[in-house]
């Protein structure tokens, strides 16, 4: 008889998202309730949450959430940060001890901003400077893992079922306008703290249900541009691809969806000439970033969220709306447990992104 966590279910993993277009900040209770409904899609080897709008008092500073395997790793990382950033505040992230979450690393939070003279000498903008610093910590400091580094947002993840991870991090004490959640059922990669979802770089976060068969090709391509995939999970590469395409190539998220879940050539061939030329250019220009294999993902970013299936819709994804709130999930039940009577509920088509953003008034 196999123990819990050893049975492989290739369609496992659960994702859920809640986004308030009017900017209303809600506690983490609703997203915890939603992801808990899909308990059986996880196996206790990873769970996590991403939240936006949770640090309004520090909204102009980068918020680093970092795992440490040792005190030496923390001291080395803080020396690295102190030379390059003004550290506005630092503290342990508050947790609630529970027997369901064990072997926790040291978990620290830093609010930082690049030192002006160092930033000027680097000839980089603050986003590139900070992202390079985060990647360097992950790549070169043994036992240190930056799990999020955006502004006014944060990632909270661990080895455990997602509802237990929520209790551990006291998610109910945070308020944000956007939440995503993940329950993990790893099939080909290990279950460990930094390898749980969401994956993040700057304000971009990704939760993913599925398996990337093109991982090696995608990883080699994105590492040509200064990224380093060292967290042992294929989802990490999606995050870096999206960061590269949006921040460095200037693509919109809709255009990104047409790269990573590009239409088949047979589909492109029946489009009108202008659209056929545009889609053909995208497929040829960014061919190394086409993601193959079954997937459904939720992408969080400052001011918005995107949901996307693979082209053949081989993983489930459901969307719903109620007033100013938008819901996404692997299962309809996970939406109805927090909103019994949505105004609209539907299954997005394969390869067609659903993108929601804050209303103009909420952005002010």
C-alpha positions as CSV (number, residue, x, y, z in Angstrom):
1,X,0.0,0.0,0.0
2,X,1.4,3.4,-1.0
3,X,1.7,6.1,1.6
4,X,0.0,9.5,1.2
5,X,2.1,11.6,-1.2
6,X,3.5,8.6,-3.2
7,X,0.6,8.1,-5.6
8,X,1.0,9.9,-8.8
9,X,-2.0,11.7,-10.3
10,X,-0.9,13.5,-13.5
11,X,-4.0,15.7,-13.6
12,X,-3.5,16.7,-9.9
13,X,-2.8,20.2,-8.5
14,X,-5.4,22.9,-7.8
15,X,-5.4,26.6,-8.6
16,X,-7.7,29.3,-7.5
17,X,-7.9,33.1,-7.8
18,X,-10.0,36.0,-6.6
19,X,-9.7,39.5,-8.1
20,X,-11.5,42.6,-7.0
21,X,-11.7,45.0,-9.9
22,X,-12.8,47.9,-7.7
23,X,-9.7,47.5,-5.6
24,X,-11.5,46.3,-2.5
25,X,-9.2,44.6,-0.2
26,X,-10.4,41.3,1.2
27,X,-8.8,39.0,3.8
28,X,-7.2,35.7,2.9
29,X,-10.2,33.7,4.3
30,X,-12.0,33.5,1.0
31,X,-9.1,32.1,-1.0
32,X,-8.3,29.6,1.8
33,X,-11.9,28.4,1.7
34,X,-11.8,28.1,-2.1
35,X,-8.6,26.1,-2.3
36,X,-9.5,23.9,0.6
37,X,-12.5,22.5,-1.4
38,X,-9.9,20.9,-3.8
39,X,-8.0,19.2,-1.0
40,X,-7.9,15.9,-2.9
41,X,-6.1,17.4,-5.8
42,X,-3.1,18.0,-3.6
43,X,-1.0,15.5,-1.6
44,X,0.5,17.7,1.1
45,X,3.8,18.3,-0.7
46,X,3.2,22.0,-1.5
47,X,0.8,24.8,-1.1
48,X,0.9,28.6,-1.3
49,X,-0.7,32.0,-1.9
50,X,0.2,35.2,-3.6
51,X,-1.5,38.4,-2.5
52,X,-1.5,42.0,-3.9
53,X,-2.2,45.2,-2.0
54,X,-1.1,43.8,1.3
55,X,1.6,46.3,2.2
56,X,0.0,49.7,1.6
57,X,2.3,51.3,4.2
58,X,5.4,50.1,2.3
59,X,3.9,50.2,-1.2
60,X,6.8,52.1,-2.7
61,X,9.4,49.6,-1.5
62,X,10.3,46.1,-2.8
63,X,9.1,43.5,-0.4
64,X,11.5,40.5,-0.2
65,X,10.3,37.2,1.3
66,X,13.2,35.0,1.8
67,X,13.7,31.4,3.1
68,X,17.0,30.5,4.8
69,X,18.3,27.1,5.6
70,X,20.7,28.4,8.2
71,X,21.7,31.5,10.2
72,X,24.9,31.7,8.1
73,X,22.8,32.0,4.9
74,X,20.8,34.8,6.5
75,X,23.9,36.7,7.6
76,X,25.5,36.4,4.1
77,X,22.3,37.5,2.4
78,X,21.9,40.5,4.7
79,X,25.5,41.6,4.0
80,X,24.7,41.3,0.3
81,X,21.5,43.4,0.6
82,X,23.1,46.0,2.9
83,X,25.7,46.8,0.2
84,X,23.2,47.3,-2.5
85,X,19.9,48.5,-0.9
86,X,18.6,50.7,1.8
87,X,16.8,48.3,4.1
88,X,13.7,50.2,5.4
89,X,12.4,47.4,7.6
90,X,13.2,43.7,8.3
91,X,11.6,41.1,10.4
92,X,10.6,37.5,10.6
93,X,7.3,36.8,8.8
94,X,4.7,36.0,11.6
95,X,3.7,32.4,11.6
96,X,1.4,30.2,13.7
97,X,3.0,26.9,14.7
98,X,1.1,23.9,13.7
99,X,2.0,20.2,13.6
100,X,0.8,20.0,10.0
101,X,3.6,22.2,8.8
102,X,7.1,20.9,9.7
103,X,10.8,21.5,8.9
104,X,10.2,25.2,8.3
105,X,13.2,27.3,7.2
106,X,13.9,30.7,8.7
107,X,11.4,33.0,7.0
108,X,12.2,36.7,6.8
109,X,10.7,39.8,5.1
110,X,12.6,42.9,4.0
111,X,11.3,46.2,2.7
112,X,14.1,47.7,0.5
113,X,14.9,50.2,-2.1
114,X,18.1,50.4,-4.2
115,X,20.9,52.7,-3.0
116,X,20.7,55.6,-5.4
117,X,24.4,55.9,-6.1
118,X,24.7,52.1,-6.7
119,X,21.7,52.1,-8.9
120,X,23.0,55.0,-11.0
121,X,26.4,53.3,-11.4
122,X,24.7,50.1,-12.5
123,X,22.9,52.0,-15.4
124,X,19.9,49.7,-14.7
125,X,16.3,50.7,-13.8
126,X,15.2,49.6,-10.3
127,X,13.2,46.6,-11.5
128,X,16.1,45.1,-13.4
129,X,18.5,45.9,-10.6
130,X,16.3,44.2,-8.0
131,X,15.5,41.2,-10.2
132,X,19.1,40.6,-10.9
133,X,19.9,40.8,-7.2
134,X,17.2,38.3,-6.4
135,X,18.4,35.9,-9.0
136,X,22.0,36.3,-7.8
137,X,20.9,35.4,-4.2
138,X,19.1,32.3,-5.4
139,X,22.0,31.3,-7.6
140,X,25.1,32.0,-5.4
141,X,24.2,32.0,-1.7
142,X,23.8,28.5,-0.5
143,X,20.6,28.0,1.6
144,X,18.9,31.3,0.6
145,X,15.9,31.5,-1.6
146,X,14.1,34.7,-2.5
147,X,10.4,33.6,-3.0
148,X,9.0,37.1,-3.8
149,X,10.5,40.5,-4.4
150,X,7.7,42.8,-5.8
151,X,6.1,45.9,-4.5
152,X,3.0,45.8,-2.3
153,X,2.7,42.0,-2.7
154,X,4.0,38.8,-1.3
155,X,4.2,35.0,-1.7
156,X,3.5,32.7,1.2
157,X,4.3,29.0,0.5
158,X,5.4,25.8,2.2
159,X,5.3,22.0,2.1
160,X,1.8,21.1,3.2
161,X,-1.8,21.2,2.2
162,X,-2.8,24.8,1.1
163,X,-5.3,25.3,3.9
164,X,-2.7,24.3,6.5
165,X,-0.2,26.7,4.8
166,X,-2.8,29.4,5.2
167,X,-3.1,28.7,8.9
168,X,0.7,28.6,9.3
169,X,1.1,32.1,7.7
170,X,-2.0,33.6,9.3
171,X,-3.4,34.5,5.9
172,X,-6.6,35.7,7.5
173,X,-4.6,38.7,8.9
174,X,-3.7,40.0,5.4
175,X,-5.9,42.1,3.1
176,X,-5.4,42.4,-0.6
177,X,-7.4,43.1,-3.8
178,X,-5.9,40.1,-5.6
179,X,-5.3,36.5,-4.4
180,X,-4.1,33.3,-6.0
181,X,-3.6,29.9,-4.4
182,X,-2.1,26.6,-5.3
183,X,-2.4,23.0,-4.0
184,X,0.5,20.9,-5.3
185,X,0.6,17.3,-6.5
186,X,4.2,17.0,-7.8
187,X,4.8,14.3,-10.3
188,X,8.3,14.7,-11.7
189,X,9.9,17.2,-9.3
190,X,10.5,17.2,-5.5
191,X,8.2,18.7,-2.9
192,X,10.2,21.3,-1.0
193,X,9.6,24.7,0.4
194,X,11.1,26.9,-2.3
195,X,9.7,24.6,-5.0
196,X,6.1,25.1,-4.0
197,X,3.9,27.5,-5.9
198,X,3.4,30.4,-6.5
199,X,6.7,31.3,-8.4
200,X,7.5,34.9,-8.5
201,X,9.8,37.6,-9.9
202,X,9.2,41.3,-9.1
203,X,5.4,41.7,-9.1
204,X,4.7,38.7,-11.4
205,X,3.5,35.4,-9.9
206,X,2.4,32.1,-11.4
207,X,0.4,29.2,-10.1
208,X,0.2,26.2,-12.5
209,X,-1.7,22.9,-12.9
210,X,-0.1,20.7,-15.4
211,X,3.2,19.6,-16.8
212,X,5.6,21.3,-19.2
213,X,7.0,18.8,-21.7
214,X,9.0,21.6,-23.4
215,X,10.7,22.5,-20.1
216,X,14.3,21.8,-21.2
217,X,14.0,23.8,-24.4
218,X,12.2,26.7,-22.6
219,X,14.8,26.7,-19.7
220,X,17.8,26.8,-22.1
221,X,16.2,29.7,-24.0
222,X,15.3,31.9,-21.0
223,X,18.7,31.3,-19.3
224,X,20.3,32.9,-22.4
225,X,18.8,36.2,-21.1
226,X,20.3,36.1,-17.6
227,X,17.7,34.0,-15.7
228,X,18.7,31.0,-13.7
229,X,16.2,28.1,-13.1
230,X,17.4,26.5,-9.9
231,X,14.2,25.8,-7.9
232,X,13.6,22.4,-9.4
233,X,10.1,22.9,-10.7
234,X,9.0,23.5,-14.3
235,X,6.6,26.3,-13.3
236,X,9.6,28.5,-12.5
237,X,10.4,28.8,-16.2
238,X,6.9,30.2,-17.0
239,X,7.5,33.0,-14.6
240,X,10.8,34.0,-16.2
241,X,9.4,33.7,-19.8
242,X,6.5,36.1,-18.9
243,X,8.9,38.5,-17.2
244,X,11.2,38.5,-20.2
245,X,8.4,39.0,-22.7
246,X,6.5,41.7,-20.8
247,X,9.3,43.7,-19.1
248,X,12.1,43.3,-21.5
249,X,10.3,42.8,-24.8
250,X,7.3,45.1,-24.1
251,X,4.7,42.6,-25.1
252,X,1.2,42.8,-23.6
253,X,-0.1,39.8,-21.6
254,X,-2.5,39.0,-24.4
255,X,0.5,38.8,-26.8
256,X,2.4,36.7,-24.2
257,X,-0.5,34.2,-24.2
258,X,-0.2,34.0,-28.0
259,X,3.5,33.1,-27.6
260,X,3.3,30.5,-24.8
261,X,0.0,29.1,-26.0
262,X,0.4,30.0,-29.7
263,X,-2.4,29.1,-32.1
264,X,-1.7,26.1,-34.3
265,X,-0.5,26.9,-37.8
266,X,-3.7,25.6,-39.2
267,X,-5.6,28.1,-37.1
268,X,-3.3,30.9,-38.1
269,X,-3.8,30.1,-41.8
270,X,-7.5,30.9,-41.8
271,X,-7.1,34.4,-40.2
272,X,-7.3,37.6,-42.2
273,X,-4.0,38.7,-43.7
274,X,-3.1,41.3,-41.0
275,X,-3.8,38.9,-38.1
276,X,-2.2,36.0,-39.9
277,X,1.0,38.0,-40.4
278,X,1.0,39.2,-36.8
279,X,0.5,35.7,-35.3
280,X,3.1,34.2,-37.7
281,X,5.6,36.8,-36.7
282,X,5.0,36.0,-33.0
283,X,5.4,32.3,-33.5
284,X,8.6,32.7,-35.4
285,X,10.2,35.4,-33.3
286,X,9.6,33.7,-30.0
287,X,9.4,30.1,-31.0
288,X,11.6,29.0,-28.1
289,X,9.0,30.2,-25.6
290,X,6.1,28.1,-26.9
291,X,5.1,25.9,-23.9
292,X,3.9,22.5,-24.8
293,X,2.1,20.0,-22.6
294,X,-1.1,20.3,-20.5
295,X,-1.5,23.4,-18.3
296,X,-3.8,25.9,-16.8
297,X,-2.2,28.9,-15.1
298,X,-3.1,32.0,-13.2
299,X,-0.7,34.9,-13.5
300,X,-0.9,37.6,-10.9
301,X,0.6,41.1,-11.6
302,X,0.3,44.5,-10.0
303,X,-3.2,45.7,-10.9
304,X,-4.4,42.5,-12.6
305,X,-4.7,38.8,-13.2
306,X,-4.6,36.5,-16.2
307,X,-6.0,33.0,-16.6
308,X,-4.8,30.8,-19.5
309,X,-5.2,27.2,-20.6
310,X,-3.0,25.2,-23.0
311,X,-4.2,25.2,-26.7
312,X,-6.1,21.9,-26.3
313,X,-7.5,22.7,-22.9
314,X,-6.1,19.6,-21.3
315,X,-6.4,20.9,-17.8
316,X,-9.6,22.3,-16.2
317,X,-10.1,26.0,-15.7
318,X,-13.4,27.7,-14.7
319,X,-14.1,31.5,-14.5
320,X,-16.9,33.4,-12.9
321,X,-18.0,37.0,-12.1
322,X,-20.1,38.6,-9.4
323,X,-20.4,42.3,-9.5
324,X,-16.8,43.7,-9.4
325,X,-15.2,40.4,-8.3
326,X,-13.8,37.8,-10.7
327,X,-13.1,34.2,-9.8
328,X,-10.9,31.5,-11.3
329,X,-10.4,27.9,-10.3
330,X,-9.7,24.4,-11.3
331,X,-13.2,23.4,-10.2
332,X,-16.6,25.1,-10.2
333,X,-17.2,24.0,-6.6
334,X,-14.2,26.0,-5.5
335,X,-15.9,29.2,-6.8
336,X,-19.4,28.4,-5.5
337,X,-18.2,27.8,-2.0
338,X,-17.3,31.5,-1.8
339,X,-19.9,32.8,-4.2
340,X,-23.0,30.7,-4.5
341,X,-24.8,32.8,-7.2
342,X,-22.3,34.3,-9.7
343,X,-23.7,36.6,-12.4
344,X,-21.8,34.6,-15.0
345,X,-19.8,31.3,-15.0
346,X,-17.9,29.8,-17.9
347,X,-15.0,27.7,-19.0
348,X,-12.4,29.7,-20.9
349,X,-11.4,28.2,-24.3
350,X,-8.0,26.7,-24.8
351,X,-5.3,29.2,-25.6
352,X,-7.5,32.2,-25.0
353,X,-6.4,34.4,-22.1
354,X,-8.9,36.0,-19.7
355,X,-7.3,39.1,-18.4
356,X,-8.8,41.3,-15.6
357,X,-7.5,44.6,-14.3
358,X,-8.3,47.2,-11.7
359,X,-10.9,49.8,-12.7
360,X,-9.4,53.2,-13.5
361,X,-10.8,54.7,-10.2
362,X,-9.3,51.9,-8.2
363,X,-5.9,52.5,-9.7
364,X,-5.7,56.1,-8.5
